[in-house]
Amino acid sequence: MTRIEQAVRQSLGEIIPEELGVDLVSAGTVTEIEEQEGRVRLVVHPGYPCASRLPALRREIEERVTPLLEGRELALDLSVRIKPHRAQHDMPAMMQAANVIAVASGKGGVGKSTTAVNLALALHAEGAKVGLLDADIFGPSQPIMLGLPKGTRPETRDGNAFVPVMAHGIQTMSMGYLVTEQTPVVWRGPKASGALTQMMQQTLWHDLDYLIVDLPPGTGDIQLTLAQKIPVAGAVVVTTPQDIALLDAIKGVEMFRKVDIGVLGIVENMAVHICSNCGHEEHVFGQGGADRMGRDYDTPVLGSLPLSLRIREQADGGTPTVAADPDSAEARLYMDTARRMAARLSLTREGRRAFPKVVMQH
Ligand SMILES: Nc1ncnc2c1ncn2[C@@H]1O[C@H](COP(=O)(O)OP(=O)(O)OP(=O)(O)O)[C@@H](O)[C@H]1O
C-alpha cells in the first residue's frame, strides 16, 4: 500500500456514520483504494440503504481525503451495495429476498404492524427494494394500513403463485388478501404455520433487498415455523415502555436467540406523548425501560417513537406516516430507526446465497 493509500485509509477510518456506530473501514465498506496515474480511485459501498445520507457522506469523504492526495484527482465511487446476511444455522437466503427481517412483539397492541409498515416504507425511501409480508394470519391489518381497497386480491400465476400487491412502492402480501369476511380463518397451529410458509414461498417476490415480516404477537407456532423453515437474517422487537410489555419483549428476544436468529434491536413505541395543544411531553408508560432492557440484554434501542395522533390517523387511514408526511418529525424518526436497523444488519456476517430453485410446484 502506498503512502497516499495508507493516509486515505486512515482518514476513512475516522468517519463514523451515526447509524453505523463504527467507522467506514471497520464496517468493511471500503472495498478499494488505489493510487493510479494522476488520480486516486476510491470505492466505498455502504451495506445499507441511505440515499438521504449519501450527499453529506460524499462531501465528508471529499473534504477529508482531497487534501491528502498531493494534487491528484479523487475518483470516488460511493454507492450502496446490499448483500444477503447470515441467517439462522447458515440457511441459504431466499432466491427472491436477500434479507428477511422479522418484526415481532411479545404482546399484542404495542404498534408492531404500524412500526413494520413504516420501517418498510423508510427502507424503500432510502433506496432499497422492499417487500412486506403480513404474517398475522388471524388478524391481518396491513391491507388497511396500506390503503388497499376492500377485496384486493393478488394476481396468480399458473394457478399457485401470487404476484405481490404493490402499495406505496413496496411489494406486499397478506392473508388479508386471501380471506374474506365471510370465510373466517379457522386454522390453528400447523395449518396456520403452513399458510405462512406457503405465502412466503409462493409469492413471486421480485429481487428484494429486504423482506419485512410482520409477525403476530407472542412466541407461538408461527414464530417457530419461521425459525425452522425460513431464513431470517435478523429480528426487531417492538415494545412499549410499560414493564409488562418489556417482560414480554424479553421473551421475544430470548426466543430469537434460542433459534439462532440475531436480534438487531428494540424499537420503543408510544414512548412519550406530545400534547398536540401545548407540546407538553409526558412519558405515559414510564421512562427508560427499553434502554435498561437494551443494556441488560446487549440489544440496542434502534429508535423511540412517540404516542402520536398523526401516526395513528395516518396508519389507520391507509397512508402510513413515512409515505403521508415524509418530512414530519415522526417520519424522520422512522427513517433513522430503519437506517440503524439495516446498518446493524450490514455489520453481521455475509450469508450464503441461494441456488436457483423452481419454487412453483404442480
Ligand atoms: N406511535 C403510535 N402513536 C399512536 N398510535 C399508534 C402508534 N403506533 C401504533 N398506533 C396505533 O395503535 C393501534 C395498534 O397498532 P398495531 O395494529 O400496529 O399494533 P400491533 O402490535 O401490530 O397489534 P396486534 O397485536 O393486534 O397485531 C393502531 O390503531 C395504531 O394506529
The ligand as an SDF file (V2000), in Angstrom:
LIG
                    3D

 31 33  0  0  0  0  0  0  0  0999 V2000
  -46.7880    5.5400   17.9340 N   0  0  0  0  0  0  0  0  0  0  0  0
  -48.0970    5.4570   17.8660 C   0  0  0  0  0  0  0  0  0  0  0  0
  -48.8740    6.5070   18.2340 N   0  0  0  0  0  0  0  0  0  0  0  0
  -50.2350    6.4150   18.2000 C   0  0  0  0  0  0  0  0  0  0  0  0
  -50.9110    5.3510   17.8090 N   0  0  0  0  0  0  0  0  0  0  0  0
  -50.1880    4.2730   17.4310 C   0  0  0  0  0  0  0  0  0  0  0  0
  -48.7640    4.2670   17.4360 C   0  0  0  0  0  0  0  0  0  0  0  0
  -48.3450    3.0490   16.9900 N   0  0  0  0  0  0  0  0  0  0  0  0
  -49.4550    2.3410   16.7320 C   0  0  0  0  0  0  0  0  0  0  0  0
  -50.5730    3.0610   16.9980 N   0  0  0  0  0  0  0  0  0  0  0  0
  -51.9760    2.6490   16.8680 C   0  0  0  0  0  0  0  0  0  0  0  0
  -52.2240    1.5960   17.7930 O   0  0  0  0  0  0  0  0  0  0  0  0
  -53.1330    0.6410   17.2460 C   0  0  0  0  0  0  0  0  0  0  0  0
  -52.4770   -0.7360   17.2830 C   0  0  0  0  0  0  0  0  0  0  0  0
  -51.3630   -0.7290   16.4110 O   0  0  0  0  0  0  0  0  0  0  0  0
  -50.8880   -2.0010   15.6060 P   0  0  0  0  0  0  0  0  0  0  0  0
  -52.0340   -2.6510   14.8940 O   0  0  0  0  0  0  0  0  0  0  0  0
  -49.7270   -1.5630   14.8060 O   0  0  0  0  0  0  0  0  0  0  0  0
  -50.4260   -2.9030   16.7990 O   0  0  0  0  0  0  0  0  0  0  0  0
  -49.9420   -4.4110   16.8150 P   0  0  0  0  0  0  0  0  0  0  0  0
  -48.9730   -4.5240   17.9050 O   0  0  0  0  0  0  0  0  0  0  0  0
  -49.4980   -4.8210   15.4580 O   0  0  0  0  0  0  0  0  0  0  0  0
  -51.2810   -5.1140   17.1300 O   0  0  0  0  0  0  0  0  0  0  0  0
  -51.6610   -6.6790   17.0370 P   0  0  0  0  0  0  0  0  0  0  0  0
  -51.0660   -7.2880   18.2370 O   0  0  0  0  0  0  0  0  0  0  0  0
  -53.1500   -6.6490   17.0620 O   0  0  0  0  0  0  0  0  0  0  0  0
  -51.1010   -7.2120   15.7360 O   0  0  0  0  0  0  0  0  0  0  0  0
  -53.4580    1.1380   15.8340 C   0  0  0  0  0  0  0  0  0  0  0  0
  -54.6690    1.8340   15.8600 O   0  0  0  0  0  0  0  0  0  0  0  0
  -52.3060    2.0730   15.5090 C   0  0  0  0  0  0  0  0  0  0  0  0
  -52.6840    3.0920   14.6040 O   0  0  0  0  0  0  0  0  0  0  0  0
  1  2  1  0
  2  3  1  0
  2  7  2  0
  3  4  2  0
  4  5  1  0
  5  6  2  0
  6  7  1  0
  6 10  1  0
  7  8  1  0
  8  9  2  0
  9 10  1  0
 10 11  1  0
 11 12  1  0
 11 30  1  0
 12 13  1  0
 13 14  1  0
 13 28  1  0
 14 15  1  0
 15 16  1  0
 16 17  2  0
 16 18  1  0
 16 19  1  0
 19 20  1  0
 20 21  2  0
 20 22  1  0
 20 23  1  0
 23 24  1  0
 24 25  2  0
 24 26  1  0
 24 27  1  0
 28 29  1  0
 28 30  1  0
 30 31  1  0
M  END
$$$$
